[in-house]
Amino acid sequence: MKQIVFISGKGGTGKSTLVASLSQIVQNKMLADCDVDAPNLHILLNGKVMEEKDYYGAKEAVIDKDKCLSCGICRRTCRFGAISEDFEIVPFHCEGCGACTLICPAGAIHLEDVKTGNTYVSETDRGTFSHALLDIGAEGSGKLVTEVRKNARNHINEEDWLLIDGSPGIGCVVIASITGADAVVAVSEPTKSGISDLERVLAVAKHFDIPGYVCINKYDLNPDITRQIEDFCDKNGFKVIGKIPFEPKIVYALREFKTPIDAGLENITAEIEDIWEKLSEQISTITGRRR
Amino acid sequence: MKIAVLSGKGGTGKTTVSASLSATIKPSQYVDCDVEEPNGYIFLKPDIKHSIPVNVEIPCVDESICTSCGACAKACQFHALAVIKNKVILFPEICHHCGACYIACKPGAMTASERTIGVIEMNDDQTFAQGKLNIGEPVAVPVIKKLKEYLRTDIPVILDCSPGASCTVVQSLEGCDFCLLVTEPTPFGLHDLKIAVSLVKKLGFPFGIVINKALENNSLIQDYCKEEGIEILLKIPYLKEIAKNYSGGTLPVQNNKEWAARFIELYDKIKERVLQ
């Protein structure tokens, strides 16, 4: 099974819309949403949850008040300001490092697993779908992403492709989403922010040695910047595999939980079909070469 | 006063709103806490004069003292240390700089070293400040923490947060007086707005909403806000002109008195709420 991750750097460029549309075109595939703190793909897939699990992705210190000597050495040792004046653990501050458990002379502190989110495996009419939701403000989003990808692999049933909806940014969530993937597709838009963020996220793909492709959404919104994106990709060895025009009807379709394909937008559908044709061909040659 | 601008969903217009606020309220400080993908500089065009590296502490093993006992690797909750062939190996990117390994090392072979994971950039009067995480680095929180050491206390501060609702956003929000939630009237926008609302409620911050890309005859967000009793502070219409200006790096308030007036009005509403 080949894994393709859709990322963007900048948020709101159309990752989920593209992945949901591709899910109607690509045969024999699985789906995953790795944007665990603001997942959106499930809104367009309308699946049935078959498996739900609590995910314990972090640890937190617990102080046994009966044993505590109130000496304060734990508070002085903690680098995250997570122990209050009256020896309570400050919410959102404890990173579960355990330094306090090692230093406490009374052995009054231990670590406990903390629930950081929920994972789901859903059945949809477009294939098995692995997703998750991070608890509000929780630590360890990268670990939850790794769990989502593991869940997808655990439910594999001879599928050829895994299409992964990624998250904005370039940090732990994105790194956990793309590590070991066969290719990334960066969905960009012709804005100054879009190109700035695209350059950074493609640098991350290069850093981890993952082949990167680019899709320019709303390309006709600013033809000058679209040209700049194409030039940048040319110079840096990234192929532009598609250009989708600015089409307000896509927004209207999304409001009714429809993809551009559901809404019968023929020109957009044709473009997305073309993107998949190019992408699948490219990835077959790359992975062939890698092996 | 410190105002944090967040959204849950990416691309709803956080930077448009926070940079517009900063460009209208003078003097004010714009602080880009989206250290993974900072964009405010594109619109505010600051003259960067200060560049301060963000260094984090990492352990360094003195091999003449190390007995390869493995206590450090066992103590590290983040699996940043391992003993391979009698040698302690550090994976610096996943180190959380917590110091547990120093405590665990009985022979005292661990000393502190430093590495750079990002940079803080500011203009001369620090009315503009941004953090930038280096490529390939996973952990953004130390960059945000460092950036927040440079907050000005004498003028209003606008903090532009990253998308999502995880630890980076929590770190950005800490110590702020008001949260401005920017959303758009799509099912995605509403879904992620609810996540952002849960976050600011859980943290106990006063907040209000800006609807960006608002369309007439669509009350998706309004209905939700009415139900929840949340105040809508500003609506920015879905206009190709605004999108086009944005694409080229121009804010709605730049060269437009009407929009500047609306952002001043927005700021007055926030001030009133905070002073209440």
Interface residues (C-beta under 8 A of the other chain):
Chain A: S8 G9 K10 G11 G12 T13 S16 D35 D37 A38 N40 I43 K59 T77 R79 F80 F92 E95 G96 C97 G98 A99 L102 I103 L111 L134 I136 G137 A138 E139 S141 G142 S167 P168 G169 I170 G171 C172 V173 V174 I175 A176 E189 P190 T191 K192 S193 G194 S196 D197 R200 V201 A203 V204 H207 F208 L221 N222 I225 V251 L254 R255 F257
Chain B: G8 K9 G10 G11 T12 T15 D34 E36 E37 N39 I42 A75 Q77 F78 H96 H97 C98 G99 A100 I103 A104 L133 I135 G136 E137 P138 V139 A140 S162 P163 G164 A165 S166 C167 T168 V169 V170 E184 P185 T186 P187 F188 H191 D192 I195 S198 L199 K202 L203 K213 N218 L220 Y238 A243 K244 Y246 S247 G248 G249
